[in-house]
Amino acid sequence: MLEKEITELLAYAETHLMLDELDRAQAVRRIVRLLKLDGYTPYESDDEEEGINVDGLTAPDALIEPLISSAIERGVITDAERKTLKAELMDAVMLKPSEINDLFTDTRAVNTQKAFDFLYDYSVKSGYVDLAECAKNDRWEAKELKSRIEVIINLMPQATTDGYPECALCYETEGLGVNANKRVVSFDIGDEEWFFTYSRHQYFDRHGVIVNKSHVAPADGKAMLEKLAAAADFVGAEGFVGTNATVEGGGAKNVSHEHFQTGFRSAPALRAETRGRFKSKEYPYIELTTVDWYNTVVRMSHSNLEKLVEFADKFITAWKGYQDDRIANTDGKKNFVNVVARKINGKYVFDVMLRSNALKKPRTAPEYAEIKTEALALTDLLGYFVLPNKLSEQLQQVQLYLDGSVAFDKNVLPDNMKAFGGMIERMLKEQGGTVTKLEAKLNVHDEIDAACEKILSATAVFDKDSIKNFFATLDINEL
């Protein structure tokens, strides 16, 4: 029973996951136990065209699904346990965590990017990063905007945190339940142990996370900047590392466990051009520019990390205490930052994103509340706008009104569509009545693109002129 399917999985593991022939028997024993089979006899066939060509597979789904279906049919597991069984079956045929670490470290000693490429490929081939699952998300690029913001409506199911030690980021989650096929690589920041792993959600290309092995709150000030720079060293020139803001309204989902977000493709915000050039009287050697982006971004760089950290810390501290006639930061607790670090041509680069919960102007227009229900996180600020999953169904309904499939009456909209009544009415007027299904879809995308742009712009604390008032408090002048 299942001999053919198990034989194909073993062949896949030998080809893609480096399963050694000497470990094959142990892998078989684990698979038999997990599936509660009486035994296993290797499958042999004279028909070369029979079965699945495992060499051409890029993911294990086609091989794993028959095993899971059989387990459900025989009452071994329930349907709710399928993801856990998949992870455990893959773990049975994978390299051990120590072996992954050794391969990653040896490869990184020669070529940093190849090491991260190896880990990403292994994470996909092992099924931990499920690209088919990620592809279920609605996502598109806002090509009509100068920034090329990417919009993602997250349709992936959220992972349960049941049974986790303290939180879903903890080091102890490796090998636990649905994370049985998770592999992380360890490294040190100062005298602390940290680890890196790729994110299952892949909101952007090769989206990963760098996490402190200890469940500790995020550092602040110079310590945070120094750790961020060390993480930028670790990921290399092709990567970036950024902080989530831990204040209330800062957009972070986990503020209890120190970690950074990473990626290996330049994000829209990081590709943005220079808006203005400035010089600090106290630190004239620091390259200091403002960035032509929607929110307020100050880019600073230098090869001397100690001096850059010293300046950046003074700069951020001054911002946290700043107030003027537009920013009512009377208690000195409402201004905060997100920081993104890179190492480019031997120089450390910090993109400091100035943010505030004390702006006297409203954050966004009320009509946008349904589009972006949460405060903006680092991914949003970088130009990867992640929207709630309920929006997918709502926007499909909007399209039906726009293409005439459903008659529009603003007074009798379903409860979940009432917030979109004004938008639908305006769009029907702008497009001159109903349009084709394709036009309706494109018009909805354009509408969401523009909304995301406005939401992001609303986080700006300065324009290109008013920022000079803040700079003046630090004796920074425009060149």
ABEGO torsion letter per residue (X at the ends): XGAAAAAAAAAAAAAAAGBBAAAAAAAAAAAAAAAGBAEBBBBBBABAABEBBAAABABAAAAAAAAAAAAAAAGABBAAAAAAAAAAAAAAABBBAAAAAAAAAAAAAABAAAAAAAAAAAAAAAGABBAAAAAABBBBBBAABAAGBBBBBBABBBBBABGBAABAABAAABGBEAAAABBBBBBBBEABBBBBBBBAAGABBGBBBBBBABBBBBBBEAAAAAAAAAAAAAAEAABBBBBBBABBGAGBABAABBBBBBBABBBAAAABBBABBBBBAABAABBBBBBBBABBBBBBBBABAAAAAAAAAAAAAAAAABBBAABBBAAGAABBBBBBBBBBGGBBBBBBBBBBAABABBABBAAAAAABABBBBAAAAAGBBBBBAAAAAAAAAAAAAAAGABBBBAAABBAAAAAAAAAAAAAAAAAGEBBBAAAAAAAAAAAAAAAAAAAAAAABABBAAAAAAAAAAAGBBBX
